Amino acid sequence: MNQSKSKVSLKNFDASIGLDRGASKIKEIIWYLFKTFFFLSALPYPSRLKVSILKMFGAKVGHGVVIKPRVNIHFPWKLSIGSNVWVGEEAFLLNFEPLHIEDNVCISQRSFLCGGNHDYKNPTMPYRNGPITLKEGCWIGANCFIAPNVTIGTDTVITAGSIVTKSVKENLVTSITPENFSKPRWV
């Protein structure tokens, strides 16, 4: 049996290439401590407290924002949240690049907004990150995955369990799954 040798060389991955962390190491460490205690905790700390902490670390946040327990926000200094936004339990905001959430957006439980990625075509797998924008009034259903460089249009609903790797226009209700990846099903 003839097996080909992989071209991937993760030992040569350089985490300093392709990622601007946007803050000093000490700021990241202090944020991690606050995040662990106030955001990743199951305790229902008031959203106003969490919003104040996010602002203290450089996030731009509007009024009436609800942040449920166990929400993981990677870089608050690369985060902007409009007014009257809901972020559900266990949502993960991996914002290596700017994450813009406009007014009246709902991000449901366990959704993963993933602004980080790697270039699989390069053997060293360098970062290939990108911003995410959630336009006004959109709803990200429970357990969705939103990839880098994606914009979800105004008043669009991404149904539960969807995987979104390309931008979605406004005023749609859509289910995007591995089975219909190339042709999203508009419901």
C-alpha atoms as an extended CHARMM CRD file, in Angstrom:
* protein
*
       187  EXT
         1         1  MET       CA              0.0000000000        0.0000000000        0.0000000000  PROA      1               0.0000000000
         2         2  ASN       CA              1.4190000000        3.3450000000       -1.0590000000  PROA      2               0.0000000000
         3         3  GLN       CA              0.6780000000        6.1840000000        1.3850000000  PROA      3               0.0000000000
         4         4  SER       CA              1.3840000000        9.7740000000        0.5090000000  PROA      4               0.0000000000
         5         5  LYS       CA              3.1430000000       11.9840000000        3.0260000000  PROA      5               0.0000000000
         6         6  SER       CA              1.2410000000       15.0150000000        4.2770000000  PROA      6               0.0000000000
         7         7  LYS       CA              2.4320000000       18.4410000000        3.2050000000  PROA      7               0.0000000000
         8         8  VAL       CA              1.1410000000       20.0260000000        6.4020000000  PROA      8               0.0000000000
         9         9  SER       CA              3.9140000000       21.2750000000        8.6920000000  PROA      9               0.0000000000
        10        10  LEU       CA              2.3560000000       22.6310000000       11.8680000000  PROA      10              0.0000000000
        11        11  LYS       CA              5.7260000000       22.8420000000       13.6120000000  PROA      11              0.0000000000
        12        12  ASN       CA              6.3950000000       25.7860000000       11.3000000000  PROA      12              0.0000000000
        13        13  PHE       CA              3.1690000000       27.6210000000       12.2190000000  PROA      13              0.0000000000
        14        14  ASP       CA              3.9630000000       31.1350000000       13.4650000000  PROA      14              0.0000000000
        15        15  ALA       CA              1.1560000000       32.6050000000       15.6310000000  PROA      15              0.0000000000
        16        16  SER       CA              2.6630000000       36.0750000000       15.2610000000  PROA      16              0.0000000000
        17        17  ILE       CA              1.9110000000       36.1480000000       11.5100000000  PROA      17              0.0000000000
        18        18  GLY       CA             -1.5620000000       37.2070000000       10.3800000000  PROA      18              0.0000000000
        19        19  LEU       CA             -3.0030000000       38.1230000000       13.7610000000  PROA      19              0.0000000000
        20        20  ASP       CA             -2.9220000000       41.5870000000       15.2440000000  PROA      20              0.0000000000
        21        21  ARG       CA             -4.0140000000       40.9450000000       18.8130000000  PROA      21              0.0000000000
        22        22  GLY       CA             -4.8330000000       44.6300000000       19.2150000000  PROA      22              0.0000000000
        23        23  ALA       CA             -3.7480000000       44.9010000000       22.8490000000  PROA      23              0.0000000000
        24        24  SER       CA             -0.7830000000       44.3310000000       25.1190000000  PROA      24              0.0000000000
        25        25  LYS       CA             -0.1560000000       40.9490000000       26.7030000000  PROA      25              0.0000000000
        26        26  ILE       CA             -0.9660000000       42.3700000000       30.1520000000  PROA      26              0.0000000000
        27        27  LYS       CA             -4.3220000000       43.7130000000       28.9140000000  PROA      27              0.0000000000
        28        28  GLU       CA             -5.1380000000       40.2830000000       27.4680000000  PROA      28              0.0000000000
        29        29  ILE       CA             -4.2670000000       38.5920000000       30.7540000000  PROA      29              0.0000000000
        30        30  ILE       CA             -6.3860000000       41.0160000000       32.7760000000  PROA      30              0.0000000000
        31        31  TRP       CA             -9.2670000000       40.5820000000       30.3000000000  PROA      31              0.0000000000
        32        32  TYR       CA             -8.9790000000       36.8010000000       30.6050000000  PROA      32              0.0000000000
        33        33  LEU       CA             -9.3530000000       37.0610000000       34.3940000000  PROA      33              0.0000000000
        34        34  PHE       CA            -12.4500000000       39.2940000000       34.0770000000  PROA      34              0.0000000000
        35        35  LYS       CA            -13.8630000000       37.0440000000       31.3470000000  PROA      35              0.0000000000
        36        36  THR       CA            -13.4020000000       33.9230000000       33.4510000000  PROA      36              0.0000000000
        37        37  PHE       CA            -15.0970000000       35.4090000000       36.5030000000  PROA      37              0.0000000000
        38        38  PHE       CA            -17.9140000000       37.4940000000       34.9550000000  PROA      38              0.0000000000
        39        39  PHE       CA            -18.5880000000       36.0650000000       31.4800000000  PROA      39              0.0000000000
        40        40  LEU       CA            -17.7190000000       32.3570000000       31.4650000000  PROA      40              0.0000000000
        41        41  SER       CA            -19.3790000000       31.8270000000       34.8320000000  PROA      41              0.0000000000
        42        42  ALA       CA            -22.8420000000       30.2570000000       35.0870000000  PROA      42              0.0000000000
        43        43  LEU       CA            -23.7180000000       32.9080000000       37.6620000000  PROA      43              0.0000000000
        44        44  PRO       CA            -26.2690000000       35.3800000000       36.2470000000  PROA      44              0.0000000000
        45        45  TYR       CA            -24.3200000000       38.6130000000       36.6880000000  PROA      45              0.0000000000
        46        46  PRO       CA            -26.3640000000       41.6220000000       35.5300000000  PROA      46              0.0000000000
        47        47  SER       CA            -25.9230000000       42.5140000000       31.8650000000  PROA      47              0.0000000000
        48        48  ARG       CA            -25.2730000000       46.1440000000       32.8160000000  PROA      48              0.0000000000
        49        49  LEU       CA            -22.2030000000       45.0020000000       34.7810000000  PROA      49              0.0000000000
        50        50  LYS       CA            -20.9490000000       42.9460000000       31.8340000000  PROA      50              0.0000000000
        51        51  VAL       CA            -21.5180000000       45.8610000000       29.4400000000  PROA      51              0.0000000000
        52        52  SER       CA            -19.5280000000       48.1530000000       31.7580000000  PROA      52              0.0000000000
        53        53  ILE       CA            -16.6740000000       45.6490000000       31.8260000000  PROA      53              0.0000000000
        54        54  LEU       CA            -16.6990000000       45.3220000000       28.0250000000  PROA      54              0.0000000000
        55        55  LYS       CA            -16.5410000000       49.1060000000       27.6680000000  PROA      55              0.0000000000
        56        56  MET       CA            -13.6980000000       49.2320000000       30.1980000000  PROA      56              0.0000000000
        57        57  PHE       CA            -11.7540000000       46.9320000000       27.8340000000  PROA      57              0.0000000000
        58        58  GLY       CA            -12.5080000000       49.0150000000       24.7290000000  PROA      58              0.0000000000
        59        59  ALA       CA            -15.7280000000       47.5600000000       23.3150000000  PROA      59              0.0000000000
        60        60  LYS       CA            -18.3080000000       49.9080000000       21.8530000000  PROA      60              0.0000000000
        61        61  VAL       CA            -21.6880000000       48.8840000000       23.2960000000  PROA      61              0.0000000000
        62        62  GLY       CA            -25.1230000000       50.4860000000       23.0010000000  PROA      62              0.0000000000
        63        63  HSD       CA            -27.9580000000       50.4310000000       25.5410000000  PROA      63              0.0000000000
        64        64  GLY       CA            -30.3760000000       47.6230000000       26.3840000000  PROA      64              0.0000000000
        65        65  VAL       CA            -27.8390000000       44.8530000000       25.6720000000  PROA      65              0.0000000000
        66        66  VAL       CA            -28.5110000000       41.4700000000       27.2930000000  PROA      66              0.0000000000
        67        67  ILE       CA            -25.5610000000       39.1040000000       27.7570000000  PROA      67              0.0000000000
        68        68  LYS       CA            -26.4690000000       35.7270000000       29.2310000000  PROA      68              0.0000000000
        69        69  PRO       CA            -24.1150000000       33.5250000000       31.3220000000  PROA      69              0.0000000000
        70        70  ARG       CA            -21.1880000000       31.5600000000       29.8610000000  PROA      70              0.0000000000
        71        71  VAL       CA            -20.6160000000       33.8800000000       26.8820000000  PROA      71              0.0000000000
        72        72  ASN       CA            -17.0370000000       33.7370000000       25.5780000000  PROA      72              0.0000000000
        73        73  ILE       CA            -15.7810000000       36.9840000000       24.0290000000  PROA      73              0.0000000000
        74        74  HSD       CA            -12.2130000000       36.8050000000       22.7660000000  PROA      74              0.0000000000
        75        75  PHE       CA            -11.1160000000       40.4290000000       22.1770000000  PROA      75              0.0000000000
        76        76  PRO       CA            -13.5500000000       43.0600000000       23.5290000000  PROA      76              0.0000000000
        77        77  TRP       CA            -11.4050000000       45.8330000000       22.0080000000  PROA      77              0.0000000000
        78        78  LYS       CA            -12.3800000000       44.4730000000       18.5500000000  PROA      78              0.0000000000
        79        79  LEU       CA            -16.1000000000       44.3460000000       19.3510000000  PROA      79              0.0000000000
        80        80  SER       CA            -18.9340000000       46.7640000000       18.6040000000  PROA      80              0.0000000000
        81        81  ILE       CA            -22.4840000000       45.9900000000       19.7270000000  PROA      81              0.0000000000
        82        82  GLY       CA            -25.4690000000       48.1840000000       18.9460000000  PROA      82              0.0000000000
        83        83  SER       CA            -28.5090000000       48.7400000000       21.1440000000  PROA      83              0.0000000000
        84        84  ASN       CA            -31.1100000000       46.1810000000       22.2080000000  PROA      84              0.0000000000
        85        85  VAL       CA            -28.9430000000       43.1740000000       21.3350000000  PROA      85              0.0000000000
        86        86  TRP       CA            -29.3340000000       39.7570000000       22.9680000000  PROA      86              0.0000000000
        87        87  VAL       CA            -26.4140000000       37.3490000000       23.2940000000  PROA      87              0.0000000000
        88        88  GLY       CA            -27.5220000000       33.8780000000       24.3810000000  PROA      88              0.0000000000
        89        89  GLU       CA            -25.9370000000       31.4420000000       26.7970000000  PROA      89              0.0000000000
        90        90  GLU       CA            -22.6820000000       29.8170000000       25.7210000000  PROA      90              0.0000000000
        91        91  ALA       CA            -22.3360000000       31.9620000000       22.5970000000  PROA      91              0.0000000000
        92        92  PHE       CA            -18.7010000000       32.1350000000       21.4820000000  PROA      92              0.0000000000
        93        93  LEU       CA            -17.4950000000       35.3580000000       19.8410000000  PROA      93              0.0000000000
        94        94  LEU       CA            -14.0420000000       34.5180000000       18.4600000000  PROA      94              0.0000000000
        95        95  ASN       CA            -13.3190000000       37.9780000000       17.0850000000  PROA      95              0.0000000000
        96        96  PHE       CA             -9.7140000000       37.9240000000       15.9020000000  PROA      96              0.0000000000
        97        97  GLU       CA            -10.8710000000       40.6720000000       13.5280000000  PROA      97              0.0000000000
        98        98  PRO       CA            -13.5990000000       43.2770000000       14.1140000000  PROA      98              0.0000000000
        99        99  LEU       CA            -17.0270000000       41.9310000000       15.0090000000  PROA      99              0.0000000000
       100       100  HSD       CA            -19.8260000000       44.4190000000       14.2900000000  PROA      100             0.0000000000
       101       101  ILE       CA            -23.2460000000       43.6630000000       15.7450000000  PROA      101             0.0000000000
       102       102  GLU       CA            -25.8440000000       46.2580000000       14.8250000000  PROA      102             0.0000000000
       103       103  ASP       CA            -29.0660000000       47.1540000000       16.7040000000  PROA      103             0.0000000000
       104       104  ASN       CA            -31.8110000000       44.6300000000       17.5570000000  PROA      104             0.0000000000
       105       105  VAL       CA            -29.7380000000       41.5290000000       16.7830000000  PROA      105             0.0000000000
       106       106  CYS       CA            -30.3240000000       38.2070000000       18.5310000000  PROA      106             0.0000000000
       107       107  ILE       CA            -27.4730000000       35.7040000000       18.8250000000  PROA      107             0.0000000000
       108       108  SER       CA            -28.9800000000       32.5070000000       20.2090000000  PROA      108             0.0000000000
       109       109  GLN       CA            -27.4980000000       29.9230000000       22.5460000000  PROA      109             0.0000000000
       110       110  ARG       CA            -24.2590000000       28.1610000000       21.6100000000  PROA      110             0.0000000000
       111       111  SER       CA            -23.7790000000       30.0620000000       18.3690000000  PROA      111             0.0000000000
       112       112  PHE       CA            -20.1600000000       30.3810000000       17.2760000000  PROA      112             0.0000000000
       113       113  LEU       CA            -19.1340000000       33.5740000000       15.4860000000  PROA      113             0.0000000000
       114       114  CYS       CA            -15.7060000000       32.5190000000       14.2550000000  PROA      114             0.0000000000
       115       115  GLY       CA            -13.5410000000       35.3460000000       12.9290000000  PROA      115             0.0000000000
       116       116  GLY       CA            -10.4920000000       33.0640000000       12.9580000000  PROA      116             0.0000000000
       117       117  ASN       CA             -9.3750000000       30.5770000000       10.3380000000  PROA      117             0.0000000000
       118       118  HSD       CA             -6.2620000000       29.0860000000        8.7400000000  PROA      118             0.0000000000
       119       119  ASP       CA             -5.0570000000       28.8690000000        5.1440000000  PROA      119             0.0000000000
       120       120  TYR       CA             -5.1930000000       25.1130000000        4.5740000000  PROA      120             0.0000000000
       121       121  LYS       CA             -3.5030000000       25.5260000000        1.1640000000  PROA      121             0.0000000000
       122       122  ASN       CA             -0.2750000000       26.6280000000        2.8660000000  PROA      122             0.0000000000
       123       123  PRO       CA              1.6360000000       23.8290000000        4.6760000000  PROA      123             0.0000000000
       124       124  THR       CA              2.3240000000       26.0920000000        7.6790000000  PROA      124             0.0000000000
       125       125  MET       CA             -1.4080000000       26.8860000000        8.0790000000  PROA      125             0.0000000000
       126       126  PRO       CA             -1.0440000000       30.6700000000        8.6130000000  PROA      126             0.0000000000
       127       127  TYR       CA             -4.0070000000       32.6490000000        9.8800000000  PROA      127             0.0000000000
       128       128  ARG       CA             -6.7200000000       33.6130000000        7.4110000000  PROA      128             0.0000000000
       129       129  ASN       CA             -8.9760000000       35.6480000000        9.6850000000  PROA      129             0.0000000000
       130       130  GLY       CA            -11.7390000000       38.0640000000        8.8080000000  PROA      130             0.0000000000
       131       131  PRO       CA            -14.4010000000       40.3700000000       10.2150000000  PROA      131             0.0000000000
       132       132  ILE       CA            -18.0390000000       39.4480000000       10.7880000000  PROA      132             0.0000000000
       133       133  THR       CA            -20.9670000000       41.8650000000       10.5080000000  PROA      133             0.0000000000
       134       134  LEU       CA            -24.4900000000       41.1910000000       11.7580000000  PROA      134             0.0000000000
       135       135  LYS       CA            -26.8190000000       43.7960000000       10.2710000000  PROA      135             0.0000000000
       136       136  GLU       CA            -29.7450000000       45.3460000000       12.1110000000  PROA      136             0.0000000000
       137       137  GLY       CA            -32.5650000000       43.0320000000       13.1490000000  PROA      137             0.0000000000
       138       138  CYS       CA            -30.9640000000       39.7460000000       12.1540000000  PROA      138             0.0000000000
       139       139  TRP       CA            -31.3490000000       36.6060000000       14.2280000000  PROA      139             0.0000000000
       140       140  ILE       CA            -28.7030000000       33.9230000000       14.4960000000  PROA      140             0.0000000000
       141       141  GLY       CA            -30.4690000000       30.7370000000       15.5990000000  PROA      141             0.0000000000
       142       142  ALA       CA            -29.1650000000       28.3760000000       18.2580000000  PROA      142             0.0000000000
       143       143  ASN       CA            -26.0160000000       26.3830000000       17.5290000000  PROA      143             0.0000000000
       144       144  CYS       CA            -25.0670000000       28.2200000000       14.3200000000  PROA      144             0.0000000000
       145       145  PHE       CA            -21.5600000000       28.6590000000       12.9250000000  PROA      145             0.0000000000
       146       146  ILE       CA            -20.7240000000       31.9700000000       11.2220000000  PROA      146             0.0000000000
       147       147  ALA       CA            -17.3730000000       32.0230000000        9.3870000000  PROA      147             0.0000000000
       148       148  PRO       CA            -14.9080000000       34.8960000000        8.8410000000  PROA      148             0.0000000000
       149       149  ASN       CA            -15.6580000000       37.5300000000        6.1770000000  PROA      149             0.0000000000
       150       150  VAL       CA            -19.4190000000       37.0120000000        6.4840000000  PROA      150             0.0000000000
       151       151  THR       CA            -22.1490000000       39.6530000000        6.6460000000  PROA      151             0.0000000000
       152       152  ILE       CA            -25.6830000000       38.6510000000        7.6390000000  PROA      152             0.0000000000
       153       153  GLY       CA            -28.1870000000       41.0380000000        6.0760000000  PROA      153             0.0000000000
       154       154  THR       CA            -30.8050000000       43.2150000000        7.7740000000  PROA      154             0.0000000000
       155       155  ASP       CA            -33.7830000000       41.2790000000        9.1950000000  PROA      155             0.0000000000
       156       156  THR       CA            -32.3760000000       37.9200000000        8.0490000000  PROA      156             0.0000000000
       157       157  VAL       CA            -32.9540000000       34.8030000000       10.1410000000  PROA      157             0.0000000000
       158       158  ILE       CA            -30.3160000000       32.0860000000       10.1260000000  PROA      158             0.0000000000
       159       159  THR       CA            -32.1360000000       28.9920000000       11.3750000000  PROA      159             0.0000000000
       160       160  ALA       CA            -30.8200000000       26.7760000000       14.1730000000  PROA      160             0.0000000000
       161       161  GLY       CA            -27.8150000000       24.6090000000       13.3810000000  PROA      161             0.0000000000
       162       162  SER       CA            -26.8380000000       26.4270000000       10.1940000000  PROA      162             0.0000000000
       163       163  ILE       CA            -23.2660000000       26.7590000000        8.9350000000  PROA      163             0.0000000000
       164       164  VAL       CA            -22.6920000000       30.0770000000        7.1550000000  PROA      164             0.0000000000
       165       165  THR       CA            -19.4840000000       30.5350000000        5.1490000000  PROA      165             0.0000000000
       166       166  LYS       CA            -20.6850000000       33.2250000000        2.7250000000  PROA      166             0.0000000000
       167       167  SER       CA            -22.5840000000       36.4790000000        3.2440000000  PROA      167             0.0000000000
       168       168  VAL       CA            -26.3710000000       36.2910000000        3.2850000000  PROA      168             0.0000000000
       169       169  LYS       CA            -28.6510000000       38.9930000000        1.8310000000  PROA      169             0.0000000000
       170       170  GLU       CA            -31.2820000000       40.8990000000        3.7920000000  PROA      170             0.0000000000
       171       171  ASN       CA            -34.8790000000       39.8990000000        4.5820000000  PROA      171             0.0000000000
       172       172  LEU       CA            -34.4130000000       36.1310000000        4.2920000000  PROA      172             0.0000000000
       173       173  VAL       CA            -35.1140000000       33.1330000000        6.4520000000  PROA      173             0.0000000000
       174       174  THR       CA            -32.5200000000       30.5280000000        5.5640000000  PROA      174             0.0000000000
       175       175  SER       CA            -31.2180000000       27.1500000000        6.5870000000  PROA      175             0.0000000000
       176       176  ILE       CA            -27.6480000000       26.4880000000        5.5200000000  PROA      176             0.0000000000
       177       177  THR       CA            -26.3480000000       23.0080000000        6.3380000000  PROA      177             0.0000000000
       178       178  PRO       CA            -23.6300000000       20.6930000000        4.9760000000  PROA      178             0.0000000000
       179       179  GLU       CA            -26.2550000000       18.9170000000        2.8280000000  PROA      179             0.0000000000
       180       180  ASN       CA            -27.2140000000       22.1020000000        0.9790000000  PROA      180             0.0000000000
       181       181  PHE       CA            -23.9150000000       23.9610000000        1.2440000000  PROA      181             0.0000000000
       182       182  SER       CA            -23.7090000000       24.9320000000       -2.4080000000  PROA      182             0.0000000000
       183       183  LYS       CA            -27.4320000000       25.7980000000       -2.6300000000  PROA      183             0.0000000000
       184       184  PRO       CA            -28.7860000000       27.3250000000        0.5890000000  PROA      184             0.0000000000
       185       185  ARG       CA            -32.3930000000       26.4070000000        1.2400000000  PROA      185             0.0000000000
       186       186  TRP       CA            -34.5280000000       29.4970000000        1.6190000000  PROA      186             0.0000000000
       187       187  VAL       CA            -37.4340000000       28.7290000000        3.9160000000  PROA      187             0.0000000000
